[in-house]
Amino acid sequence: MNEPRDAALTALYAIDLHGQMASSDLPDKAQRLVRGVSEHLAELDERINAVAEGWRTERMPAVDRAILRLGAFELLYERDTPVAVVLSEAVRLAKLYSTEKSGGFVNGVLAKLAGNQAS
């Protein structure tokens, strides 16, 4: 787990489940992502809920919720990261840490969110 997104996901998952991270020894990019998601959590959940048909963030599996929040933060606030990279990394994380079906769900939600940003 050397990738900053993997480290950020692990931290966000721990925060969601336990209210705190197990360790604060994160790479700089992962720290920035975790801080950004934490600071914009209410807005991110609102944006995700607006495009996740039939789902609310509070009903989603914790790992999927963390992946969506991370991807949404990158789409909305890390504008130098290409949309295709954000989507493919989110799908990779979902397939690795959740289920095969989660990959498609995450892709669909974030693609809609990205499309809403373009308009």
Contacts in CASP RR format, 6 or more apart in sequence:
PFRMAT RR
TARGET T0000
AUTHOR 0000-0000-0000
METHOD contacts of the structure
MODEL  1
MNEPRDAALTALYAIDLHGQMASSDLPDKAQRLVRGVSEHLAELDERINA
VAEGWRTERMPAVDRAILRLGAFELLYERDTPVAVVLSEAVRLAKLYSTE
KSGGFVNGVLAKLAGNQAS
1 7 0 8 1.000
1 10 0 8 1.000
4 26 0 8 1.000
4 27 0 8 1.000
4 28 0 8 1.000
4 29 0 8 1.000
4 30 0 8 1.000
4 33 0 8 1.000
5 30 0 8 1.000
5 33 0 8 1.000
5 70 0 8 1.000
5 89 0 8 1.000
5 93 0 8 1.000
6 93 0 8 1.000
6 96 0 8 1.000
7 26 0 8 1.000
7 27 0 8 1.000
7 30 0 8 1.000
8 26 0 8 1.000
8 29 0 8 1.000
8 30 0 8 1.000
8 33 0 8 1.000
8 34 0 8 1.000
8 37 0 8 1.000
8 70 0 8 1.000
9 63 0 8 1.000
9 66 0 8 1.000
9 67 0 8 1.000
9 70 0 8 1.000
9 93 0 8 1.000
9 97 0 8 1.000
11 21 0 8 1.000
11 22 0 8 1.000
11 26 0 8 1.000
11 30 0 8 1.000
11 34 0 8 1.000
12 34 0 8 1.000
12 37 0 8 1.000
12 66 0 8 1.000
12 69 0 8 1.000
12 70 0 8 1.000
13 62 0 8 1.000
13 63 0 8 1.000
13 66 0 8 1.000
14 20 0 8 1.000
14 21 0 8 1.000
14 22 0 8 1.000
15 21 0 8 1.000
15 34 0 8 1.000
15 38 0 8 1.000
16 62 0 8 1.000
16 65 0 8 1.000
16 66 0 8 1.000
17 62 0 8 1.000
21 34 0 8 1.000
24 31 0 8 1.000
26 34 0 8 1.000
33 70 0 8 1.000
33 73 0 8 1.000
33 74 0 8 1.000
33 78 0 8 1.000
36 73 0 8 1.000
36 77 0 8 1.000
37 44 0 8 1.000
37 69 0 8 1.000
37 70 0 8 1.000
37 73 0 8 1.000
40 73 0 8 1.000
40 76 0 8 1.000
40 77 0 8 1.000
41 69 0 8 1.000
43 76 0 8 1.000
44 68 0 8 1.000
44 69 0 8 1.000
44 72 0 8 1.000
44 73 0 8 1.000
44 76 0 8 1.000
45 57 0 8 1.000
45 69 0 8 1.000
47 72 0 8 1.000
47 76 0 8 1.000
47 113 0 8 1.000
47 116 0 8 1.000
48 57 0 8 1.000
48 68 0 8 1.000
48 69 0 8 1.000
48 72 0 8 1.000
48 109 0 8 1.000
48 113 0 8 1.000
49 55 0 8 1.000
49 56 0 8 1.000
49 57 0 8 1.000
50 116 0 8 1.000
51 109 0 8 1.000
51 112 0 8 1.000
51 113 0 8 1.000
51 116 0 8 1.000
52 60 0 8 1.000
52 68 0 8 1.000
52 109 0 8 1.000
57 65 0 8 1.000
57 68 0 8 1.000
57 69 0 8 1.000
60 68 0 8 1.000
61 98 0 8 1.000
61 102 0 8 1.000
63 94 0 8 1.000
63 97 0 8 1.000
63 98 0 8 1.000
63 102 0 8 1.000
64 94 0 8 1.000
64 98 0 8 1.000
64 102 0 8 1.000
64 105 0 8 1.000
64 106 0 8 1.000
67 90 0 8 1.000
67 93 0 8 1.000
67 94 0 8 1.000
67 97 0 8 1.000
67 98 0 8 1.000
67 102 0 8 1.000
67 106 0 8 1.000
68 90 0 8 1.000
68 106 0 8 1.000
68 109 0 8 1.000
68 110 0 8 1.000
70 90 0 8 1.000
70 93 0 8 1.000
71 86 0 8 1.000
71 89 0 8 1.000
71 90 0 8 1.000
71 110 0 8 1.000
72 110 0 8 1.000
72 113 0 8 1.000
74 81 0 8 1.000
74 86 0 8 1.000
75 83 0 8 1.000
75 86 0 8 1.000
75 110 0 8 1.000
75 113 0 8 1.000
75 114 0 8 1.000
75 117 0 8 1.000
76 117 0 8 1.000
78 86 0 8 1.000
83 114 0 8 1.000
86 110 0 8 1.000
86 114 0 8 1.000
87 107 0 8 1.000
87 110 0 8 1.000
87 111 0 8 1.000
87 114 0 8 1.000
90 103 0 8 1.000
90 106 0 8 1.000
90 107 0 8 1.000
90 110 0 8 1.000
91 103 0 8 1.000
91 104 0 8 1.000
91 106 0 8 1.000
91 107 0 8 1.000
93 106 0 8 1.000
94 102 0 8 1.000
94 103 0 8 1.000
94 104 0 8 1.000
94 105 0 8 1.000
94 106 0 8 1.000
94 107 0 8 1.000
95 102 0 8 1.000
95 103 0 8 1.000
END
